[in-house]
């Protein structure tokens, strides 16, 4: 746990940040690097926010453990390897998850200490222009700064009539603390969070039912990618219902009974399970921040409105991360932090290109994307040309025994400019970095198709999809 720095007792700072998640702590680090006397306020016992403590890092630790278990229990025999008596210890799986989180929090503590950031534990609240009151128990203190960055993040959304209790009706926080693998689970919401946790539970032997209101799993992703994932989930014996909503949940002595309604025809059915996971989204933490003492404007959903430099309607007051209406992703929050802190220090900053934000889902198979989907490109008025290449045609995918999925490149037919890249398959969350870089440099097909990719590698699917979009397919049709 980071301690407050003893040399800042006056309560006067150049920059104050409320919230120490991937937005807040990055803003603090950058502010200090730019010479600002900086204070970071965090109400949690540890730094890191939802991403590190209850989100990105712990869930990915569980996902990797599930992959290892699947390889030992089933997959290894494909490669001529026999793992006798394979079993898993859920308590050790959870301990490993916690170790990943602990290492991360200690790393952030050290970053703050080395940067000279004052870390103050408590709940921060705006109390007027340039004023923040920090409360901790019965104690409080007032801090002052010309520049303030709000980075209070988001919290889990409850559904009316399906309020979580941590026993029968769970949220993602509860899943990370389970002391056993449930025999069965219904998961409401097939976005990234719901899909990833459903995959983990299914991998460890929990009979999982996935329910999504929209017509596809991963509603924000390319429909063809989503279709590959849904087919894979069903192949893994998971029950998947799309275009379906839960209308009622009844808690029993030993589980839940969920009533599901098909949105198209109104037919209903019931599913029984040990527990229900509600994973239908997150909402911004902007209540009780003291925003009424400022000119900052909230939209109807509770998000704070900002300009391109992340500054609110109150000069010197910034908002970043999940409390603004931008993608609720850790890497978005961190980049917004750099913009806000730099601007607060008087440095020139470039606005964020939100249409180039990478998105990753660590399911099996993985999904990754950046830029416009084909439908979005058409709606924007582009004459679209796409190139696609399947992993099944790659030697490396065959070696890994992961032939499912493809890489799809969306381009402007007239200019050859790459508009988006969408992938589903093995390790695509790592392959996406190339596409993000290419879009960042506004690459066109002619330039990108000249880049040589190593053989044998999964990255060859990218090269082949680019060649196909450019009208020069080599191994594809």
N, C-alpha and C positions, 0 to 999 in steps of 0.2 A: 504494500500500500504506500502510495506516495505521501510524504509529509509536507505540510506547509513550509515554505521557505522562511527562516527566521528574520531575514533582513527587510521584509516588506510589512511593517506593522502599522504604517500610516493609513492604509486603505486607499491610497491614491495610486492609480495605474494609468498606463497609456491605453491598454486593451484588456477587456474582460470578456471571457467566453463562458457561457452557461451551457454545460453539457460536455462530457468527455468521451463521446463516441468517435467514430472514424472521421467525423467532421470537426468536432470540437478540439480533440487533441492535436490534429494536424494544423488547425488554425492557430492554436497556441504555440506550437513548435515554429511555424512560419513567422508569426508575429515576433517571437523572441529573436529569431534569426535576423529579422529586419530592424532590430534595435528597439523594439517596443517593450516597455516594462509590462509584463503580461501575467494575468491571474486566470486560472482555470477552475471553475466551480463544478463539482460533481456530487449528486445526492447519493449515488450508489457507493457501496463499500470499496469497489474496485473500478479502475478506469477501463475504458474500452467500449462502453455502450452495448446496445443490443447485439451488434454484429459479433463482437468478441465474446460476450458473456452468455448470450442466449440465441444467437443466430448463425451467421456465416461459419464461424470457426467450429463451434461444437457440433453443428449438424454435419459438416463435412468430415469431421472426425468419425462420427457414427457411420456415415456413408462409406468411408474407406474401410472401417472394420467389417461392414457388411460385405464389401467386395472381397476382402481377404477370406471371410467365412465361406462365401459362395465358391471361391476358388478351391479352398481346402476340402469342402464337403462334396463338391460336384465337378468343378471345372478342371481340376488338376489331372483327372484321369484321361481327359482329351489329349494331353501332352505326354501320356505314358508315365505319369507320376501317380503313385498310390499314397494317400495319406491315411494311415490306419487309425481308426478310433477317433476321427476328427470330432471335436466338440467346441462349444464356446462358453465362456464365463461372462455373463452379462455384467456382473459387478466390475470385472476387470475392463470390459468394454467402456463402461461409464467412467471408470477411473482414468483410462487413457484419454477420454474426451475432456475430462476436467484438467488433466495435465497440459493439454494443448492450450486451454484457456488460461491457466495459471502462467504458463510461459509467456503468453502474449501480454497479460496485464503487467507482469514484471518488466517486460521490455518497454512498455509505454511509461511506466514509472521512471525508468532510467532515462528515457528520452526527455521527459519533462525536467528531471533533475539536471541533466547535462546542459539543457537549454536555458536553465535559470528561471523556469516557469514556476510561479507560486501556485500550488495545488491546494484548494480549499474545499473541504468536505462539508456538504450541506445543500440545502435547496435554495437556488438563486431566484430572485424575483425583482423585476424592474420596479423602481420606486420614484420615477421621474427622470427628467433629462440627465443622462450620464450617471445615474444612481442605481445601484444594485444592493438589495438587502439579502444576506445569506443567513438562513435559519438552520440550526442543528439542535434538535431537542428544545430546551428552554433558552438556548443562547442564540444571539443574532449579532451580526455586525454589518456596517454599511460600507460599501466600496464605491469609489468614484473612478470614472474613466471617460475620456472623450469618445472612445470607440468601444462598442459592445457588439459581440457576435452571439446570436441565439442559435444553439445547436442541440435542442432538447429532444430531438428524435421523434419516434412514434411508439404507439402501443397497440396491443392486439385488440381487434374488433370482436365484441360478443354479439351473438344473435339473440333477439328477443325470444324467450321461451327455451333457449338452449344455452343459458348462461353457464360458464365453466365452473366446475367445483373441484377440479384436480383429482377426482376419483373416477367418476363415470363419464363426465364430459370434460374433455381436456383441451388445452391450447398448446401451442408449440413449446412454451416454457415448461409445461408439465411433462411433456414427452421426454425432455432432456433429463428429467429427474426420476423417471420410472425405475422402480427397483426390480422389475421383471418385464419380460416380453409378454404382452397380453396374448391370449389365445386367439382373439379376433378383434378387429377394429373397423369402424366406419370413419372415413375421412371426408369431411365436407370441404371442397375447394381443391381444384387440381391446378392451381398456379404453382410456382416454383416451390414454395414452402410445403404445401400439401402433398405435392407429387414426390418430393424428395423424402419426406418422412414416411409416406406410404410405402415407398420403395424399400426403405430401411426395415420397416416392420415386416413387410412381406419376405424380405431376404432372411430374416431371423426366425421365420416360421409362423408369423402371425397371419391368420387368414384375413386379408384386407379387402375392403370394398371402398372404391374411390368414386365420389359423387361430384359432378361439376354442373353448374347451372347453364353455362354456355355450351355451344354445340361441339366443342373440342376440348381436350385437355390442353393445358398451356395456352389459354385463349389469346395471349399477346404474341404468340410465335407463328411462324409460317405454317399454314394448314397441312402442307405435305410433311413437314417435320413432326408436327403433332400426331399425325396419323401413324407414322413409324413408331413413335413412343407408345401410343395406345395399343398397337398391335403387339409390341414387345411386352407390355404389362400383362396383357391377356395371355400371352404365351407363358408368362411366369405365374399363371394361375390367379392373378388378381382380377377381381370383378370390377368393371369400370362402367359407370353410367354417366353419359353426357346428356345435355339438354334435360337435366333432372334436378329437382329441388327437394330438400327435406322440409316437409310441412309440419311434422310433429316428432318429438322425441320423448319417449316415456322411459324413466329410470326404474329399473327393477332391482331386486335384491342382489342379483348376480350379473347385471349388465344394463344394456339399453335396447329399446325397440324403436327403430327409426322408420317412419312412414315416408316413402319416396314417391314423388309425383312426376310423371313424364310431362314436360312443358308443352309438348306438341299435341298430345291427345288426351291429357288429363287422367290417364290410368294411374293407379297407385299400387304399391306393393310394400311389404314390410321386410326389414332386415334386422336381425338380432345380432348383437356383438357384445363383447365384454366392455367396450368403451367406445366413445365417439370423440374424434379429434376435429375441432372447428378451426379451419385454416382459410378464412374467407377474406383476409386482408388486414391492413393496419391503418390507424388514424393518427394524425399529428398531435403531439403533446404541446398544445398552445394555450390551454386553459390555465388560469391562475398564474400567468407569467407576468402580470402587471401591464399587459399591452394597452389597457385602457388609459394608462398614463402617458402614452405616446401617440403619434399620428399614424402608426403602422396600421395597415389595412388587412383584414382577414377576408378570404372568400367564403362562400356559403358552406364549404366543407371544413373550414377551420384552418386552411393553409394561409401562411403569411405571404403577401404579395411583395415582390422585390423587383429591382431593375436588373440589368445584365451584370452589374457588379455585385449583386446580392444585397444591395442596400435597400432598406425599406423607405417608406415615406418620411421617416424621421432621419435627418442627416446624422451619420455616424452610427446608426443602429442597423445591423445586418442580420440576415437569417439564412441558414444553410441546412442542407440535408433533408430529412423526412418531413420537416415542418414547412417546406415550400413545395409547390405543385410541380415537382420534377421527379424523374424516376427514383423510387425509394431503394437505392442501391448504395452500398458502402463506398464504392469507388466514385460515385457521383458526389456524395457528401464530401469526400476528401478533396476532390478537385474544386468544388465550390468553396471549400475552406481556403484553398490557396488563392483563389480570386478575391475573396472577401478580406483576408488578412493582408494581402498585397495592396489592395485598394485602401484599406484602413491606414496603411503605412505610407500612403502617397505614391505608390509605385504604379507604373502603367501595367494594366492587365488586359488580357484578351477575353472576350465573352466565350462562354462554353458553347460548343456546337452539340446541342442535345440530340440531333439526328445521327450522331456518330457514337452514341453510348453503347458499349458492348453489354450484352445480357447473356447469362449462363445459367443453365439448370443442370444440376449434377445427378440426374436420374440415370437409369440404365436402359437404353443408351442415353448419353449426354446430348444436350441441345445447346447451341450457341449461335448468336446472331449479332449483327451490327448493321445499321442503316435501314433503308426502306425495304419492306416486303414488296413482292410483285404487285399486289393489289394497291398498296399505297403509292407506288411509283406510277401506276396507271391513273390513279385518282389525281395525282399531282400534274398530270398532263404529259408525262413522258411516253414516247414510243419505246416500249420495253423489249429487250432481248435478254433471254436467260441462258445460262449454261449450267449443266448439271452433270455430276459424275458420282457413281456409286462406289462405296468402299468395298463392295463385293468383288470388284475388278482389281483390287490392289493386292500385291504380294504380301505387304506388311499386315494388312487386315486379316488375310488368310492365316498368316503365322500366329497372330494373336487370337485366332478363332472368333473374331468380332467383325463379321462381314456386313452388319446391318447399317443402313443409313446412307447418307450422301452429302455432298457439298453443292450448294446452289448459289450461283453468282447472278445478281440482277444488275443490268446495265442499261444505259440509254443507247438505243439502236443507232441514233444519228451521230452522237459525239463519241461513243465508246466509253463514256465516263461510268465508273463503277458506282452504283447507287446503294447496293446492299449485298451482304453475304449471309447465308443461312445454312446451318449445318446440323446434322443429327448423326451420331455415331460414336466410335471409340475416340476418347480423349479430345473431342472437338473443343472443349473449354480451354485447352491449351493451344490448339491450332488457330483459334480465333484471333490471337494476338497479331498474326500476319495481316489478317483482313482489317483489323482496327488501324494498323499502321498504314496500310495502303489507302484506306479511306481518309485517314488524317492528312496524307500528302496528296489527296485528290487524284489518285492514280487513274489512268485510263487502261483499257484492255490491251492496247498495243504495247504500252510500257511494261505493264505487269506481266504480260505473257512472255516477255523476254527473260524473266527471272528464272534461274535454274534451281530446281528443287532436288534434294538428295533422294537417292534410291538405294534400298527400299525404305520408304517412309510413308506415314499416313499423310504427310503434307503433299504428296503427289496428287491426292484427290483435289486439292486446291488448284494446283497447276493445270490439271485436266479440265476442271470446271471453267477456269479462265479461258483456256484454249477453245473450249466448246462455245462459250459466249462470244469469243472473237471470230467464230466461224472457221476455226482451224483445229477441230478435234483430232487427237492422235489415237488414243485407245478407246474412245467412246464412239457412239454412232453419229 
